[in-house]
Amino acid sequence: MLTLNKDTIIKLKEERGWSLCEFSRKSGISKAQMSKWISGKSNAGRKLITGIIRAFPDESIDKLFIQ
């Protein structure tokens, strides 16, 4: 099973200079849900995984996920 690589995703967000609001907009995930996932208060479901892939279309799956 694949797990999102949270540290890498946060680093990619920061490298792009995206605020939480912008990251949420690009991923199509609510700011509240994204904040809960980043802080560890919720797990990544299908919608969040799809949104993160949408936000980083040029990044490889190997970079976004831990196997």
C-alpha positions as CSV (number, residue, x, y, z in Angstrom):
1,M,0.0,0.0,0.0
2,L,1.2,3.5,-0.8
3,T,1.3,6.2,1.8
4,L,1.6,9.9,1.1
5,N,5.1,11.3,1.8
6,K,4.0,14.2,3.9
7,D,7.4,15.6,4.5
8,T,8.1,15.8,0.8
9,I,4.7,17.2,0.0
10,I,5.1,20.0,2.6
11,K,8.6,20.7,1.2
12,L,7.2,21.0,-2.3
13,K,4.5,23.3,-1.1
14,E,7.0,25.5,0.6
15,E,9.4,25.5,-2.4
16,R,6.6,26.9,-4.5
17,G,5.8,29.5,-1.9
18,W,2.2,28.4,-1.6
19,S,0.1,29.4,1.4
20,L,-2.2,26.8,2.8
21,C,-5.0,28.6,1.0
22,E,-3.3,28.3,-2.3
23,F,-2.3,24.7,-1.8
24,S,-6.0,24.0,-1.0
25,R,-7.2,25.7,-4.1
26,K,-4.7,23.9,-6.4
27,S,-5.6,20.5,-4.9
28,G,-9.4,21.1,-4.7
29,I,-9.3,20.2,-1.0
30,S,-10.8,22.4,1.7
31,K,-8.3,24.5,3.7
32,A,-9.7,22.9,6.9
33,Q,-9.2,19.3,5.6
34,M,-5.7,20.1,4.3
35,S,-4.8,21.7,7.7
36,K,-6.1,18.6,9.6
37,W,-4.0,16.3,7.3
38,I,-0.8,18.4,7.6
39,S,-1.2,18.5,11.4
40,G,-1.8,14.8,11.7
41,K,-5.4,15.1,12.9
42,S,-6.8,13.2,10.0
43,N,-5.7,10.5,7.6
44,A,-5.4,10.9,3.8
45,G,-8.4,9.6,2.1
46,R,-9.0,9.1,-1.7
47,K,-10.1,12.7,-2.2
48,L,-7.0,14.1,-0.5
49,I,-4.7,11.8,-2.4
50,T,-6.3,12.7,-5.7
51,G,-6.0,16.4,-4.8
52,I,-2.3,16.2,-4.0
53,I,-1.6,14.5,-7.3
54,R,-3.6,17.3,-9.0
55,A,-1.6,20.0,-7.2
56,F,1.7,18.4,-8.2
57,P,1.1,17.0,-11.7
58,D,4.8,17.1,-12.7
59,E,6.1,15.2,-9.7
60,S,6.6,11.5,-9.9
61,I,4.4,9.1,-7.9
62,D,7.6,7.8,-6.3
63,K,8.3,11.2,-4.9
64,L,4.8,11.8,-3.6
65,F,4.4,8.4,-2.0
66,I,6.3,6.1,0.3
67,Q,6.1,2.4,-0.6
